[in-house]
Structure formats: structure tokens, C-alpha cells
Amino acid sequence: MACAREKREELEKLLICDNGVHAAGSKGRLVPEEQDNIRTCFQRDVDRITHAKAFRRLKHKTQVFLQPEGDHYRTRLTHTLEVSRIARTISRALMLNEDLTEAISLGHDIGHTPFGHAGERALNEIFPGGFRHYEQSLRVVDSIEKSGRGLNLCYETRMGILHHTEGAPDDTLEAIAVRLSDRIAYINHDTDDAIRAGIITAEDLPFLVHGLMGDSSSERINATLTDLIENSQGGEIKMSDEMTGAVECFHKFMFDAVYSNPRAKSEESKVIDILGGIWDYYAGDPARLPEDYRRIADSEGVGRAVCDYVSGMTDDYAIYKFEEIYIPAAWHVK
């Protein structure tokens, strides 16, 4: 009698189009494993990422605004969940593999630094060879999680994570869906946060965005997805030329008005001091690193180990470590 996984794999022949990735046809894992009786290989990837420590830390990592006052600003975790929902909507409508799409979405930012892209820029200046969060995300799932054993994810999940910012010629349609969903998600939710923070107003958005996409975040996302789904066919995911132009206009506006705004970025100059100070401390005395990272230092070098440790910190933990290292402790009289 067929097990639950085998039944699902048979069902995928009906639910997933020929251009999608079928779990039974996966290229496999770095280390071969026996198949699970209940879950397909991509369902297992979703579970492994969801239960990873690095995934849990995303709830305390900045999306755009550093140390915002208020409970409703996005974090790196809520961004990840929004990307996942948008990407799964695309996958279901286009008959792609939702489980693979979800796995890529949940893992795409798992290697992101504290303090958002400000932290990424800081580590890029400090770490020899540069730092890119999408490469670190792959490193986290391959070599850092589970005390260095990694999550042993499927090839398709790993490559989707690696290529979520810059595509590759052999990307799966599921990976492309996540990459587009990432941009659709962040330009819309970053707009909400920027309006909440008083950086821009809803009326500041370009006329093309209002006219073609709508006036609210939900209207804009729905219009973009509707256009994308209607224009994707023959193994290609794409938007109409008009919607592509509107999304590019939207992204440029956000870069100019928010991502490069001096008021929104007023605290980012402090990030290089915080991360640079932590880096200098551990690079100068790697014996102070936690055990897992000391092993990395022994096998791959001190710089690599310190980069892995610092990039994995949450915002609050990085501030705590900086204060612990450099700020004198208060004197308590007994």
C-alpha cells in the first residue's frame, strides 16, 4: 500500500504542471537520506527551516527601520511570511510546487544580518571578500545550523535561496516566483511602514502607481499578482509591460524617498561602529567565540567564524554584546 508521501507525489502529477518541480524528481540532498513516509522532500525542507534557530531569530532583526517605536513595523520574519504567502498564491495559480515555493521563501533571508541592509553594508566593508546576505543564507542552511551539520536541504531549495536576489539561467519557476514575490512584498510593506513613520504620505506615491496598482497595499498587491498570473504562460513568469513599468517606478520611488532618505537612515552610521567593534573584539581574541564558531575558526579561518557569528546576531543581541564589551558596567553598592 502506498504511503502518504507516495500518494502526494502521485497527486502532484495532477496539481503541478510540466514546467513545475515535482518532488519525486528532485535532484536530491547534499547527503542522501531515506525518504519520509509522510512528507515529500520539499515539505521536509519547510519543516527544517521553520524549526531552525536562525529562522526564529528573524523576528528580532530589522526590516528597514532601526529600533522603531511601535508594535506594527515589519521585522525580517514578518517580511519572510509575507513573501511566502504571495509566492504560494502565485504557485497555486500557475500550478507550481507550493511546498518548494514555501521552503525557498522561508529560507531566503535566514542569513540576513542584524540592522537590515545597514548591517549587510557594514559587514560587506569589514569582511574580506565582501558579504552578501543571500550567500550567507545558503551558508546558514548548509554549514551553520545544527552545530555545523546544516539542514541538508534539497538542491532546488538551496539554489532558490541562493538566487533569490539575482537570478540564474537554470532557476526553477518556483525560485522565480519567490524572487518576484520578495520585491512585491517589500516595496508594499515598506511603504506602509514609511507612512506609519511619517517619512512619506500615501499621496506621495507616483501617479503611475496609484493609477495602475491602487491606493492601498492590498489593492496594489492584488493588482500586481492578477497581472502577473494573467501574463504568465508557456513556462515563463512575467508581468505586462505596463505593470513592469509601474513596479520599477514604485521601486525607484522607494529607493529615493525611503531607502536613501537621511531621516529614515539617520541611525545607520552607528551600525558600522557596533558591528565593527564586535568584529574587532572577537577577531582579536577568537578564543572568546562560542564553541561552534571556534570550530569554524579552526577549519575556515577567524574572519569567516566572526562573520558567521556577527551576521547571525539579532539587533538587540548585537547592542547587548557591544555594551557588554565596551560600556563600563554600573557600580552597585552592597
N, C-alpha and C positions, 0 to 999 in steps of 0.2 A: 504494500500500500504506500502511495506517495506521501511524503512528509509535507508539513505546512510550507516549507521553503520551496519544494519542488512544485507544489500546486501554484504558488505565487509566480514562480518562473514560467509556468505554462500560461498563466493568466496574462503575464507581461507580453506574450506573443500577440494578444488581442488589444491590450491597452497602450502599448508603446509602438510607435511607427518604426519603419525600417531604418530611418535616419537617427533614431534614438539609441541609447545604450541599453542593452538587455543584460540583466545581472548575470545570467548564465554565460554571457560572452565576455565577461570582464577579463582584462589582461592579468588579473591576479594581484597578489601582495608581494612585498619585498621578501618576506619569509613565508613560504607556503603553509597554509593551515587547513585543517579539516573543515568542511562546510558545516554551518549550524543547521539543525533540523527545523528551526522555526523561522529564522530571519534570512533574507538574502544578504549577499555580501555588502551591498550598499546600506541596507538597514543596520547592519552591524557597525558600519562606519559612522552613521548618525549617532548611534548609542555611545560609541567610544569617544567621539568628540564631545558629546553632551556631558559625559561624566569626567572629562579631563579637568585637571586643576587649572590649566591655563584658560579654559573656557569660562570657568567660574570667576576668574579674576577680571574678565572683561566688564563686569558690572561696576567695577571701580576704576575704569580707565576712561579718560576724556574722549569725547567725540570731536567737538570743536572748541567749546568754551571752557577755559580752565577755572576750576573751583567756582562754578556758578552758584548763585544763591537762589534756591528753589528746587522743588522736587520733580519738576516736569521736563527738565532738559534731558536730551538724549545722552546715553553713555555708549561706549563701544558695544556693549551687549545688546541694548535695545536696537541700535543700528543693525546689528547682525540678525536679530529676529525679524526686523522689517524687511531686510534683504531676502531672508528665507521665505517669507510669505509672498513677496512679489515674484520671486523666482519660481516658486511652486505653482503660482497661478499661471505663469507663462508655460511652464512644463505641462501642466494638466491640459491646458487649452490646445497645445501643439502636439500632444501625445508623446511627450518625452518621459524620461525616467525621473519621477518626483523624488525618489529616495536618493539618487545620486545628486540631484539638484540641491536637496536639503543638506546633504553631507558637505558639499562644496561651500554652500552658503554659511553653514555654522562654523566651518573651519577657516574661512577666507581671511579673517583678521585676528586669528588666535595668537599670532606672533607680534601683534602691534605693541608699540611702546607705551609707557605712561605719557600723559600730557599730549595725546593725539599726534598730529603731524609735526607739532613743535618738537616733541620728543624724538620723532623719527629724524628730523633735520639735525637735531643735536647729536644723536648717535652717528649719523652719517658724516658729521665733521670729525668726530672723535675716533671712530673705529677705522683702522687701516683697511682700505679696500671699499669702504662705504657700507651703509646699512640700508636695506630695503625691506619693508615690513612683509611683503609677500614672500620673499625668500626666507625670512625668519619664521613665517607661519609654517612653511614646509619643514623647516628645521625642527620646530617645536613638535610637530606630529611624527616626524621621523626619528629624532635623536634626543629629545629632551624629556618629553613626558614619560611617566612610569620609570623614573630614576635612570633615564638614558636608554631604556628599551624601546621607547616610541610606541605609537599606537598601531603600527603595521597596517596602514590603510591600503585600500585598493589603488591601483595605478591611476585610474580615472579620477578618483577623488583627489589624489595628491597633485596631479597635473592641473586640475581645475583650481585648486588653491593657489598653486604657483603662478598661474597665468590670469588671475582674476583682475589684475590691473592692466597688464599688457598682454594681448593675445598671442597665440602661436598658431601656425598654419594647420596643425592637426588637432586643434581644440574640438572637443565634443560640443554638440549643440547645447547640452546641459551646462557646460562651462561658459559658453557664450551668454546663455540666459542669465547666469549669475553675474557676469561682468556688466551686462546692461542693467540688471536689477540694482546692482551696487550704486551706479550713478543715479538712476531714477530715485532710489531711496534717499541718498544723501542730499541731493540738491533740494528735495522737497522737505525733508525733516530739518535740514539745516536752516531753511527759510523760516520754518515755524519757530525754531529756537532764536534765530536772529531777530524776528519780530518780537518775540517774548522779551528779549534782552534790550529792546529799544535801539538796535543797530540800524534796522531798516523798518519801513512800514509796508503793508500789503500793497499800497498804491505805488510804491517804488518799482515794483516788478515791471519789466518791459511790456509794452503793449502787445507784442507778438505772443508772449507767454500768457497774458490774460486772454487774448482773443482766441488762441488755438487750444490752450490747455485748461483754462478755467481759473476761478478766483480762489479756490481753497485747495489745500493739499490733496484731499481725497478726489476732488474733481480733476486735478492735474494728473495724478497717478492713474486714475481710471481712463482718462483720455489718452494718455501715453500708451497704456497697456492695450487698450482697444485698437489703437492704430497699429501697434506692433504685431498683434495677433492677426489682424486682418491683412497685413502686408507680408507676413512670413509664410513661405511655401517653398516646396521643392528643395528641402534640406537647407534653407537659409533663413536666419532670423534677422529681420530688419524692420525699420520704420519707414514711413513715407518720407520723401524729400522734405515736405513741409514740416513734419513733426521732428525730423532730424535737425532741421534748422532751428526750430523752437527750443529743443533741448540744448543745443550748442549755445544759443543765445542766453538761455537760462543759466547754463554753467558759467559762461563768461561774466554775466552779471554778478553771480555769487562770488566768483573769484575777485572781481574788482571791488564789490561793495561789502563783502563779509570776510572772505578768507585772507584778503590783504588789507583789511580795514585796521588802521592804527589803534582805534578804540577797542575793537574786538581782540586785538593781538597785543594789547599793552603789557600783559604779564609774561609774554612768551620769552622775553630776553632773560628772564630768571631761570628758565628751564635749562639752558646750557650750563649755568652755574651749578644748579642742583645735580644734574646728571654728570657733568664734568667733575664735580667734587667727589661724588660717589665713585666714579670711574678711577680717579687718581688714588683714592684710598685703597681700593681693592687691587688695582694694578700694581701698586707699590708694595702690597703685602698680601699675595694671593692665598696665604695660609688662613686668612680671615674669611674666605669664601665658605659657604655651606659645602658639605661633603660632595654632593652631586656635581657641583661646579669645580671643585678641586680636581675631580677625576677628569673633567673636560680640560682643565688647565694642563694636566699631566699629558694628555693624549693629543690635544689640538692647540695648545698654547694659552697663555694667560689672557691675551686680548680677546680671544674667542670666548673664553669662560666668563670674563667680566661682561662682555657684550650680552651673552645669553642671560646672565643674572640680572643686569640692569634693565634690559628690554622687557623682561618678564614681570617687573615690579608694577604694582598699581600706583596711581597718583599719590594716594595717602601714604603708602609704604615708602615710596621714594622720598617724600618730605620727611617722614619719620626717621629714615636712615640718615638723611643729610643732617637733621637736627641732632641725632644721636652721635654722629661723628664730629660735627663741627661746632655745635652750640653748647656752651657750658650748662651743666645741669643745675637746677635751682638748689640752693643750700637750705636744708631743712634742719632746724634746731630741735634737738630732742628735749 
